[in-house]
Amino acid sequence: MDCCGNPIVETTMALSFATLFGFGLTMSLGHCLGMCGPLVTAVSAAQRGDGASGAVMLGRLSLYNLGRIAGYAVLGAVGGLLGSAVSRAGQGVLSIAIGVLMLLTAVGLVSMRRWEQGGPLQKIIADRLPRLLGARTAPGRLALGLANGFLPCGPVYKAAMTAAASGSAVSGGLAMIWFGLGTVPVLLLFGMGVARLGLGARRLFNRLGAALVFVMAVQLILRGLAARDVIAHARLGEVVFW
């Protein structure tokens, strides 16, 4: 890409950021409370071990979540950097390929179960995570969140696909930051002992999350087709849909 960036990609990414925030929010209400709930509960219990007040716990869990978002940002930056290695002429193809893959996962034709098992790095992190649970310093709590950010997680991988199609390390990192911010309200309230959600409600939000993956996938495919001049870009004022 040139030094000034691609305004079409930048404006469509702005729309993607909002969608990723919504995806993070819905998945935190569905997937995260079910799958990550035990971990958040363990973090909360360990951090409250000295009888910390609510205000102190809010600060500690905020540091933990800040570290978690930083981990997501690193993943997004790496994905965006790898995506930017594709030539400008080929970025449309990359966007289409990632969009198709996301579409297949959204409709259940491709399973991410094997990805969620993680690789050697994730297993090393998972083995060492219990040692970080009782961190008593700000850097330790940030490190705990950072380690959490690298644990294998299906929704994180789906968000990272959008980051990889962003075309730059900065846009990829920002994409994952917006996704991470979407997960904070619910997980923070859950860690404080405020948020609770039944199985039926979590399933509903999981479906909403899958619908947002579908929307992001379609947008990536259309953006890729427009980049290849197969279709025209669609915009409404300053908002570019693809």
Residue pairs with C-beta under 8 A, 6 or more apart in sequence:
1 9
1 84
1 88
1 167
1 168
5 168
6 167
8 223
8 226
8 227
8 233
8 240
9 91
9 166
9 167
9 171
9 223
10 171
11 235
11 238
11 239
11 240
12 219
12 223
12 240
12 241
12 242
13 166
13 171
13 174
13 175
14 239
15 219
15 239
15 240
15 241
16 162
16 166
16 175
16 216
16 219
17 174
17 175
17 178
18 178
19 212
19 215
19 216
19 219
20 159
20 162
20 175
20 176
20 178
20 179
20 182
20 216
21 178
21 179
21 181
21 182
22 182
22 212
23 155
23 158
23 159
23 179
23 182
23 209
23 212
23 213
23 216
24 155
24 159
24 178
24 179
24 180
24 181
24 182
24 183
25 182
25 183
25 185
25 186
26 182
26 205
26 206
26 208
26 209
26 212
27 155
27 182
27 183
27 205
27 206
27 209
28 182
28 183
28 184
28 185
28 186
28 187
29 186
29 197
29 201
29 202
29 205
30 202
30 203
30 204
30 205
30 206
30 207
30 208
30 209
31 154
31 155
31 202
31 205
31 206
31 209
32 40
32 155
32 183
32 186
32 187
33 186
33 190
33 195
33 197
33 202
34 199
34 202
35 153
36 153
36 187
37 190
39 148
40 187
40 190
40 191
41 190
41 191
42 133
43 61
43 64
43 133
43 144
43 148
43 191
44 57
44 61
44 190
44 191
44 192
44 193
46 133
46 134
47 57
47 60
47 61
47 64
47 133
47 134
47 135
47 141
48 57
49 134
52 60
54 192
57 191
57 192
58 188
58 192
60 141
61 188
61 191
61 192
62 188
63 138
63 141
63 142
63 145
64 141
64 142
64 144
64 145
64 148
64 191
65 145
65 180
65 184
65 187
65 188
66 142
66 145
67 141
67 142
67 143
67 144
67 145
67 146
67 147
67 148
67 149
68 145
68 146
68 148
68 149
68 180
68 183
69 145
69 149
69 176
69 177
69 180
69 181
69 184
70 142
70 145
70 146
70 149
71 145
71 146
71 147
71 148
71 149
71 150
72 149
72 156
72 159
72 176
72 177
72 179
72 180
73 173
73 174
73 176
73 177
73 180
74 149
74 173
75 149
75 150
75 156
75 160
75 163
75 176
76 159
76 160
76 163
76 166
76 172
76 173
76 174
76 175
76 176
76 177
76 179
77 163
77 169
77 170
77 172
77 173
77 176
78 169
78 172
79 160
79 161
79 163
79 164
79 166
79 172
79 176
80 163
80 164
80 166
80 167
80 168
80 169
80 170
80 171
80 172
80 173
80 175
81 168
81 169
81 172
82 164
83 91
83 94
83 163
83 164
83 165
83 166
83 167
83 168
83 172
84 167
84 168
84 169
86 93
86 94
91 167
91 224
91 227
92 223
92 224
92 225
92 226
92 227
92 228
93 224
93 228
94 164
94 165
94 224
95 165
95 220
95 221
95 223
95 224
95 227
96 220
96 221
96 224
96 225
96 228
97 224
98 161
98 162
98 164
98 165
98 220
99 165
99 216
99 217
99 218
99 219
99 220
99 221
99 222
99 223
99 224
100 217
100 221
101 110
101 161
101 217
102 158
102 161
102 162
102 213
102 214
102 216
102 217
102 220
103 214
103 217
103 218
103 221
104 110
105 111
105 112
105 158
105 213
106 210
106 211
106 213
106 214
106 217
107 214
112 154
112 157
112 158
115 152
115 154
115 157
116 152
116 153
116 154
116 157
117 152
118 126
118 151
118 152
119 152
121 150
122 150
122 151
122 152
125 147
125 150
125 151
126 151
128 147
129 144
129 147
129 148
129 151
132 140
132 143
132 144
132 147
133 144
135 141
135 143
135 144
149 156
149 180
155 209
156 179
158 213
159 175
159 176
159 179
160 176
162 175
162 216
162 220
163 171
163 172
163 173
163 175
163 176
164 172
165 220
165 223
166 172
166 174
166 175
186 195
189 195
190 196
197 205
219 241
219 242
222 231
222 234
222 241
222 242
223 242
225 231
225 242
226 232
226 233
226 234
226 242
233 240
233 242
234 240
234 241
234 242
235 241
